[in-house]
Amino acid sequence: MRKNIIMVTSILVVTAALFWLGNLSTPSPGSSSGNGNPAIIFMGLLLVLFFILVYLRKRIIDALRITRTTILLVIAGTIAHFVLGILYQRSAYLAYRQVIANAYEKEFGYVDSVYINQITSFQSLSIHLNNQYFNVNTFLMFCSLSILLALFWNLIKNRKKNQNPTENTLKGIDQLGHTKM
């Protein structure tokens, strides 16, 4: 288990560094962005690290033998954190969109709303939004989601294990729950 904890910690440090570098790659509002978004590479790395993180966290949870009630409480708290994180990020995104519009107006004397909408569209993976993709809030949401999936995985695995009648029969318990003699 100690090895898993060290691996999770190492992955979180690397992940935090990738989030920080992604945030740094955001051009200042009103400036030109150049060609392409180098932070897209970070997204691919983060995806791989995310799945490894979920797997390692699930192994840690299995080793801790946490009660079902505790797991359900942590799941509820994690879902609440994730929802609040999404709401906060939406608010930050709208505020940042206005910052970009104000910077554009200051530089050119008017706001080109088509251009502002284009560079602040989440579908375009615009470099102008890297600070919206890579920040402390999204890092914490990344961590929460990995915990949430590991907990769900643990619940599903344990549920299937508890529903397996052959395993209970081997332990000397019949399918009605009575101990065999």
ABEGO torsion letter per residue (X at the ends): XAAAAAAAAAAAAAAAAAAAAAAAABBBBGBBAEBEBAAAAAAAAAAAAAAAAAAAAAAAAAAAGBBAAAAAAAAAAAAAAAAAAAAAAAAAAAAAAAAAAAAAAAAAGBBBAAAAAAAABAAAGBAAAAAAABBAAAAAAAAAAAAAAAAAAAAAAAAAAAABAAAAAAAGBBAAGBBBX
